[in-house]
Amino acid sequence: MKLPRELSEWLSRRRRFREEWDFHREMAISEFEALGLSRTEATRLAERRLGSYFAHRRSALRQLRAQITDLLDVLPWCRIRSSALLVPAVVLLTLAAIVLPNPHRLEVLANTGSLVPFLPNRHVDRFVPLTPSNLVPMAFPDVMLWGLTLIGLARVAATPKFRRQWRIWAFTAATLVPLVVLSAALWTTALPLLMKDRWHSDALQGLALVTFCFAYSGWAFLVFKVWYRDLLSRCPICLRRLGMAELRGNSADLLIAPLERETICLYGHGVNLESHWSQTFEVDRSTKWPA
Ligand SMILES: [Zn+2]
């Protein structure tokens, strides 16, 4: 079976240390043998001169990027991870995994749909018997998700490197809409589990509801934070992940030489520079891609 090119390169980088080590060991042994020492004595002295095999191997593999952890970057996963389709696909699959096994899936979707303003209320029977309308109360996720969506859109609009980049706006829409639907579906799936029946202790049920609201808020903030970080780590032209990160400057310095992180689009669309002060993307004008 033919191995993928990246995997065979990784294996040959790992073999390279062994070959070089054997070469230098043999050279050192022959040097000592030339001085009239026995093979055993020459080997012992050569090993003392070269030092620890494992320490050298560890540092060599790190420099050659041939450690086990580097294997993650050469597997097909790396190509999937850099694809712009991965985020919407994962979100939609998670949404399907939450909604489809639920016997009340139609009610969940109808409640989720009520997040869209100005839509007429749809009649859903006895979904959550403990609430006055038998429906899942949607005011909390409504305010939270709309608030986070507007903040997310404002941040994208305020990021200079995303200006006039229609692909970033298309990607924003393609990820933000499924994320909001997923978050709302999560609320309409989880809340009925807590409110379907009356618990023996009202205080315990109330505490569970308050805890759920806090956990849901934390989760929503975290999801939007990760979403924005993912957006910043992409090339605004081809939407693939930027790579070959290089750190410059000093983290203690804010004005003279602030810490800067330079990454490039591996497909030649430009150079990304992020620091405490700004996020810029210098488009490579020599490529045929539009800015
Ligand atoms: Zn690119």
Boltz pocket constraint, residues with backbone or C-beta under 6 A from the ligand:
constraints:
  - pocket:
      binder: B
      contacts: [[A, 235], [A, 236], [A, 237], [A, 238], [A, 239], [A, 240], [A, 265], [A, 266], [A, 267], [A, 268], [A, 269], [A, 270]]
      max_distance: 6.0
